[in-house]
Amino acid sequence: MATGAEPLTTTTTATPVDPSCPPFPQAPPMQLQPGLPGLELPALDLDRVGSEDRAALVAACRDLGMFRLVKHGVPGELCGQLLELGQQLLGRNPFELKKEQAGYFWGTAALQSLRVKDVNWLEGLHLDLVPGMASQVADGDGWIRIRALMAEYGDHMARIARKLFDALAAELGLDGQQTASYLAERHGLLRLYRYPPCPSSDSCLGMEPHTDSSVLSIILAQDHVGGLQVLRDGAWYDVAPAPGELLVNLADMLQAISGGLYQSVRHRVLASRPATERLSLCYFAFPQEDAVIKAPNGMSSIYRPFSQREFREQVKADIKATGYKVGLSHFYATTSSRNTGDLLHCLLVSGDVPTV
């Protein structure tokens, strides 16, 4: 069933530009800081991240927390089929039909019935990945086929996530139990996002500024459509599309696992301009539910130990109370660090630090 975000304040529903468009609320216009060009992201070879490219991998994790991945082994035909079928199902079917599909969401992907502060101009399909899904028969209508394709794609993502994490685990000095439990790669989740044409794209966001709550996230986007931006030194930078490459985001759990050495990248997505739309596919890999997240022995950390479950419940509580995810600042080891993190979050939300 469909999941729509319920805004904190009553707004007038915008008139959909076509029958496929969800009933997005007409939110007050934002003053968006324009994205800057010129962001250079390192491109790493998956086959070399445990050897020749390991130093470059570590540097990318310490710097921005984002890099491109080449020679990743995901068939181009599979990627093309997924994006093409996703565009047909999400962009051509009426909203009333889509909202009856299991895993369909609009407005906000992750929060379901929670009331959020800002509603995103997006819709999509969510799939929880479990081992063996890709062996299921892919016959049936388009919705059945796309879930089978997503499961097949998810197997590739699990392989990539494990290889990247093992390289970082060796660098950090994680023990065998930590290396295994801090990444449940075959129990991740996959989301197909569509950013429909937005009549107010100059003052609206497809996805609000945030960091991901996973260990890492892997993004496949349309080759010719931009819109993703990352925050660097207080300014937003455009991330240019790169045909054939995957984009890897470091996320909150890996920042905590590294004791704060690696960066969970803050990013947002612009709303699609009129007559254009953007599709992307994002894989999220999390730790095992009850694994205690802490830096390896001998490494200092700015965070106290906590579990993935504890973190998720805290995020839900924050959204319920404030409309926003607060994130890792709740888990600082010292009061001074916690106060600094809370202040930074307030500045980010208020706009005193440029985010929108």
Sequence and secondary structure as in RCSB ss.txt:
>XXXX:A:sequence
MATGAEPLTTTTTATPVDPSCPPFPQAPPMQLQPGLPGLELPALDLDRVGSEDRAALVAACRDLGMFRLVKHGVP
GELCGQLLELGQQLLGRNPFELKKEQAGYFWGTAALQSLRVKDVNWLEGLHLDLVPGMASQVADGDGWIRIRALM
AEYGDHMARIARKLFDALAAELGLDGQQTASYLAERHGLLRLYRYPPCPSSDSCLGMEPHTDSSVLSIILAQDHV
GGLQVLRDGAWYDVAPAPGELLVNLADMLQAISGGLYQSVRHRVLASRPATERLSLCYFAFPQEDAVIKAPNGMS
SIYRPFSQREFREQVKADIKATGYKVGLSHFYATTSSRNTGDLLHCLLVSGDVPTV
>XXXX:A:secstr
   B EESS   B   SSTTS   B          BS     EEEGGGTTTTTHHHHHHHHHTTSEEEEES    
HHHHHHHHHHHHHHHHHS HHHHTTSTTEEES SS TTSEESS  S EEEEEE  TTGGGS   SSHHHHHHHHH
HHHHHHHHHHHHHHHHHHHHHHT  HHHHHHT  GGG EEEEEEE B TTGGG EEEEEE  SSSEEEEEE TT 
  EEEEETTEEEE    TT EEEEE HHHHHHTTTSS    EEEE B TT  EEEEEEEE   TT EE   TT  
 SB  EEHHHHHHHHHHHHHHHSS   GGGGBSSHHHHHHHHHHHHHHHHTSS   
